């Protein structure tokens, strides 16, 4: 189920960053909470298809996922700027997007049972790349002070799942709104034989990328704990 948006609350101190997740993904929220952070949630509502169309056919797969992540973070930032104009502490807004690079083509969310079954019949027994784009913005005093984007590429080897398992998985509804038509941390884990790379990125949000962005700006990962 989508995560309901929440409104920002005052910073606990001028040095404690307020973390806002620009996503309704329960998986991304779960990663951050399991890692000790308690982000507030805002849904960006950007038109992903329009952004991809604007990028055109010359955009590389990493550029696509980074552009989508950046658009989501900036949409939330623009919405929140009036509320944060008098806030003296830093606000960090994180946007993310994941797509599967399968047989040379970027694959997004399948949305329907039929599309999920077709996707799984195409990807079973194969290795594909899960690309996770991530954007982090720092907002202070009602303006975006700093911004960075990056991406993570993780190899995912899919099991040679049976038609019966593929149909049952699709009909469960779990993979319909997931990049690559799978979840690593739930029922989809039955059908992932191997991953090579960042496991948190496969779930939806890369903790290593977020940690690196924080470090570049003088923050520590532990600044977001509790």
Beta strands, then each sheet from edge to edge (+ up, - down):
strand 1: 18-21
strand 2: 40-41
strand 3: 91-102
strand 4: 105-107
strand 5: 127-140
strand 6: 143-158
strand 7: 192-196
sheet 1: 2+ 1+ 3+ 4-
sheet 2: 2+ 1+ 3+ 5- 6+ 7-
end
